[in-house]
Amino acid sequence: MRLGPREPISPRTSLWEDLFPGRDISFGALIEALSEPESGPHADNFLSNEDSFPRVSGELERRAPAGGVYLGVGPDQNFSYIARCRPALSILLDHRRRNLRLHLLHKAFFMLSGDRISYLTRLTARRPGPMPENPTADRLVEAFGEARFDEDLLGRTRAEVVALLRPLGILGEEEWDDLATIQARIAGPGLDARFLALPIYPTFGQLIRTPDRDGRPAHLLAREESYRAVRDAQRADLVVPIVADFAGEVALPRLAGWLRRRGMSVSVVYVSDVEFFLIRAGRFDAYVANLDRLPRSEDALIVRSSTREIDHPDRVPGDSSTTIVCPLGDFLEEAKAGRIRSVDDLFEVA
């Protein structure tokens, strides 16, 4: 299988033009304007450790308000949610600048790759054997699981990534070596990659195969339709990674004002298990205040996960984590009233 030529990049959508009428605002300038200096611990986080995150994809598709702003934290699990929510704009934040580099790497792969097979070929530096045009999740995982790592392919893909990203002017010269390190560390294990390489966490291949609670394909790479939705958003610069702390004093208040001035409302907030760490650090109130500043749809949702084994009706037997979807407004009212004092309280919000 050949990698195939780089596909032409679509022009920006009318939404981008509406956001910045008469102004030539670059993607890089927007990232810089919305970001803040990185803070906190810098543990590697190249892949989700939540085997439950695909379970709520169908629920998000049914409940997420259309055409809003998606706000999410962490690595690639956001893409599966974006594919189902179909927001007008997605902001992906993390307090680590390394997460920004990771998302720029994914952006390059989306921009270069017309379909799931091409994307995974670049991501894993592996060439699978012959496959149907629209393979199932099982067939995709099997084919790439059988393919061998190709060092030469990794090198050629690295050159493609640099050629595409360097003109954007986002990364400093000191960051390119780390971008190459991230790419190699993802490609090396391929679909056997796990969070922190620890066997207690699901592999990338297992996540691709995990269905939602209705038994339907849930991962970004399980359906060509899902991949195309995120690919098109990436090519239109409508997936924006920034360096930001959910409880910080700069980026979230700035983002709230930026959205409000443009008449945009947050429809979905995905926080993973960030709240656990904020409660433990005594920063939960600042986080709640930041979320409350955001303009939001009346039916906006918050998605949270627990990586502990908890007794919850939405927990799927066999999963090591639990992911739930709640009304954002209800959560904020409970939090501001002082009725959320522990992580367990978070999972009792209706």
C-alpha positions in Angstrom: 0.0 0.0 0.0 1.3 3.4 -0.9 0.9 6.4 1.4 -0.6 8.5 -1.3 -0.1 12.1 -2.2 -0.9 14.9 0.2 -4.5 16.0 -0.4 -5.3 19.7 -1.0 -6.3 21.6 2.1 -9.8 23.1 2.1 -10.2 26.8 2.4 -11.4 28.2 5.7 -15.1 28.0 6.4 -17.4 31.0 6.5 -17.5 30.6 10.3 -13.8 31.6 10.5 -14.6 34.6 8.2 -17.5 35.6 10.4 -15.4 35.4 13.6 -12.8 37.7 12.1 -14.5 39.9 9.5 -12.1 41.7 7.2 -9.1 40.5 9.2 -6.4 38.0 8.3 -6.0 36.2 11.6 -3.7 33.2 11.4 -4.3 29.9 13.2 -1.1 30.4 15.1 -2.0 33.9 16.2 -5.3 32.6 17.6 -3.5 29.9 19.6 -1.1 32.4 21.0 -3.9 34.9 21.9 -5.9 32.3 23.8 -3.1 30.5 25.6 -1.3 31.1 28.9 2.1 29.9 30.2 2.1 26.2 31.0 1.8 25.1 34.6 1.7 22.1 36.9 3.1 18.6 36.4 4.2 17.5 33.0 3.5 13.7 32.9 3.3 12.3 29.3 -0.3 11.9 28.1 -0.2 10.8 24.5 -3.2 8.5 24.7 -6.4 8.2 26.8 -6.3 6.0 29.9 -10.2 5.9 29.9 -11.6 2.7 28.4 -15.1 4.1 29.1 -14.8 7.3 27.0 -16.4 5.7 23.8 -19.4 4.6 25.8 -21.1 8.0 25.8 -20.6 8.8 22.1 -24.1 7.9 21.2 -25.6 9.9 24.1 -23.6 12.9 23.0 -24.8 12.6 19.5 -28.4 12.6 20.8 -28.1 15.3 23.4 -25.4 17.8 22.4 -26.8 21.2 21.2 -26.0 21.7 17.5 -23.5 24.2 16.2 -22.0 25.2 19.5 -18.5 25.3 20.9 -16.8 22.1 22.2 -14.3 22.5 25.0 -12.2 19.5 25.8 -9.1 18.5 27.7 -6.4 15.9 27.0 -5.3 14.0 23.9 -7.1 12.2 21.0 -10.3 11.0 22.7 -11.6 14.5 22.0 -11.8 13.7 18.3 -14.3 10.9 18.9 -16.6 13.3 20.7 -16.1 16.1 18.1 -17.2 13.6 15.4 -20.5 13.0 17.3 -21.2 16.5 18.6 -20.4 18.3 15.3 -19.7 21.6 16.9 -19.0 24.8 15.0 -15.7 25.2 16.8 -13.6 23.0 19.1 -11.1 24.3 21.7 -8.8 21.7 23.1 -6.9 22.8 26.2 -4.3 21.4 28.5 -1.9 23.0 31.0 1.0 21.3 29.3 2.4 22.8 26.1 3.5 19.3 25.1 -0.2 18.5 24.6 -0.3 21.4 22.1 2.5 19.8 20.2 0.7 16.5 20.3 -2.4 18.1 18.8 -0.5 19.8 16.1 1.0 16.4 15.1 -2.5 15.0 14.8 -3.6 18.1 12.9 -0.8 17.5 10.4 -1.9 13.8 10.0 -5.5 14.9 9.4 -4.5 17.5 6.8 -2.3 15.0 5.0 -4.6 12.0 5.1 -7.9 11.6 3.2 -9.1 8.5 5.0 -8.6 6.4 8.2 -6.1 4.1 6.5 -3.8 6.9 5.4 -4.1 8.5 8.9 -3.2 5.4 10.7 -0.4 4.6 8.2 1.2 7.9 9.1 0.4 7.7 12.8 1.8 4.2 13.3 4.5 4.2 10.6 3.0 0.9 9.3 1.7 -0.2 5.9 -1.2 -2.6 6.3 -2.1 -5.3 3.7 -5.0 -5.0 1.3 -8.2 -3.9 2.9 -11.7 -2.9 1.8 -12.3 0.7 1.1 -14.4 1.2 4.3 -13.1 -1.4 6.8 -14.8 -2.1 10.1 -13.1 -1.2 13.3 -12.1 -4.9 13.8 -10.6 -5.2 10.3 -8.7 -2.0 10.7 -7.2 -3.0 14.0 -6.3 -6.5 12.7 -4.6 -5.2 9.6 -2.5 -2.6 11.4 -1.8 -5.1 14.2 -0.2 -7.4 11.6 1.8 -4.7 9.9 5.4 -4.1 10.8 6.9 -0.8 12.0 8.7 1.0 9.1 11.5 3.3 10.2 11.9 4.8 6.7 8.2 5.5 6.6 8.5 7.3 10.0 11.2 9.4 8.6 9.3 10.4 5.5 6.2 11.2 7.5 8.2 13.3 9.9 9.5 15.4 7.0 5.9 15.8 5.8 4.8 17.0 9.2 7.6 19.5 9.5 7.0 20.9 6.0 3.3 21.4 6.9 3.6 22.8 10.4 6.7 25.0 10.2 5.1 27.7 8.0 2.3 28.1 10.7 4.9 29.6 13.0 3.5 28.1 16.2 6.4 26.0 17.4 9.8 27.4 18.5 13.0 25.9 17.2 13.6 24.2 20.5 10.3 22.3 20.1 10.9 20.4 16.9 13.0 17.7 18.5 10.3 17.0 21.0 7.7 16.8 18.3 9.8 14.1 16.6 10.1 12.3 20.0 6.3 12.3 20.4 5.8 11.0 16.9 8.3 8.2 17.4 6.8 7.2 20.8 3.3 6.9 19.3 4.5 5.1 16.2 6.7 2.6 17.9 4.1 0.5 19.7 1.5 1.2 17.1 -2.0 0.0 18.1 -0.5 -1.6 21.2 0.3 1.8 22.6 -1.1 2.5 26.1 -1.2 5.4 28.5 2.2 5.6 30.1 2.9 2.2 28.6 1.2 0.6 31.6 -0.6 -2.7 31.1 -3.5 -1.7 33.4 -4.7 0.7 30.7 -6.4 -0.1 27.4 -4.4 -0.3 24.2 -5.1 2.1 21.3 -6.5 -0.8 19.3 -8.9 -1.8 22.1 -10.2 1.8 22.3 -10.9 1.8 18.5 -12.9 -1.3 18.9 -14.9 -0.2 22.0 -18.6 0.5 21.2 -20.9 2.9 22.8 -23.6 1.8 25.3 -25.9 1.0 22.3 -23.4 -1.3 20.8 -22.5 1.0 17.9 -19.0 1.9 16.7 -17.9 4.8 18.8 -14.3 5.7 18.2 -13.2 8.3 15.6 -11.4 5.6 13.7 -14.3 3.1 13.8 -16.3 4.9 11.1 -15.2 6.7 7.9 -18.0 9.2 8.4 -16.6 10.2 11.8 -13.1 10.5 10.5 -14.2 12.8 7.6 -16.1 15.1 10.0 -13.0 15.7 12.1 -10.6 15.8 9.1 -12.7 18.6 7.6 -12.8 20.6 10.8 -9.1 20.3 11.2 -8.5 21.4 7.6 -10.7 24.4 8.2 -8.7 25.3 11.4 -11.8 24.8 13.5 -10.0 22.5 16.0 -7.9 24.9 18.1 -5.4 23.5 20.7 -4.4 26.0 23.4 -2.3 25.9 26.6 -4.7 26.6 29.4 -5.5 25.5 33.0 -9.2 24.9 33.8 -8.7 26.7 37.1 -6.3 29.3 35.8 -6.6 33.1 36.0 -5.8 33.9 32.4 -6.8 31.6 29.6 -10.4 30.6 30.6 -11.5 34.1 31.5 -10.0 35.3 28.3 -11.7 32.6 26.3 -15.1 33.4 27.9 -14.8 37.0 26.8 -13.6 36.0 23.3 -16.6 33.7 22.8 -19.1 36.2 24.3 -18.0 39.0 21.9 -18.6 36.7 19.0 -22.0 35.5 20.1 -20.8 31.9 20.5 -22.0 29.5 23.2 -20.4 26.4 24.7 -22.4 23.2 24.0 -20.1 20.5 25.5 -17.4 20.6 28.1 -15.3 17.4 28.4 -13.2 17.5 31.6 -12.0 13.8 31.8 -10.9 13.3 35.5 -9.4 16.8 35.9 -11.9 17.6 38.7 -10.4 14.9 40.9 -7.0 16.7 40.9 -8.6 20.2 41.3 -10.5 19.1 44.3 -7.4 17.5 45.8 -5.4 20.7 45.1 -8.0 23.0 46.6 -8.7 24.7 43.2 -12.2 23.4 42.5 -13.9 26.8 43.3 -11.7 28.6 40.8 -12.5 26.0 38.2 -16.3 26.3 38.8 -16.0 30.1 38.5 -14.2 29.8 35.2 -16.8 27.4 33.8 -19.6 29.8 35.0 -18.0 32.6 33.1 -18.4 30.8 29.8 -21.3 31.7 27.6 -23.2 28.4 27.3 -26.3 26.9 25.6 -29.3 26.2 27.8 -28.9 22.5 27.2 -25.0 22.5 27.4 -23.5 19.2 28.7 -20.5 18.3 30.8 -18.7 15.0 30.3 -16.6 13.6 33.2 -14.7 10.4 33.9 -13.6 8.5 37.0 -10.6 6.3 36.5 -11.4 4.6 39.9 -13.8 1.7 40.0 -17.0 3.4 41.3 -20.5 2.1 41.8 -22.5 4.0 39.2 -25.5 3.0 37.0 -23.6 4.1 33.9 -20.6 2.0 34.6 -20.2 -0.8 32.0 -19.1 -4.1 33.6 -15.5 -4.8 32.7 -14.5 -1.2 32.2 -11.8 0.2 34.5 -13.2 3.7 34.3 -16.7 5.3 34.2 -17.8 8.2 31.9 -21.0 10.1 32.4 -22.8 13.0 30.8 -24.7 15.6 32.8 -26.3 19.0 32.2 -23.7 21.7 32.7 -26.1 24.2 34.2 -27.2 21.7 36.9 -23.6 20.9 37.8 -22.8 24.6 38.2 -25.8 25.3 40.4 -24.9 22.4 42.7 -21.3 23.5 42.8 -22.0 27.1 43.5 -24.4 26.1 46.3 -21.6 24.2 48.0 -23.1 20.8 47.5 -20.1 19.3 45.8 -17.4 18.6 48.3 -15.9 15.4 47.0 -15.3 13.4 43.8 -18.1 11.1 44.7 -20.5 14.1 44.8 -19.6 14.8 41.1 -21.1 11.5 40.1 -24.4 12.1 41.9 -25.3 15.2 39.9 -28.3 14.3 37.8 
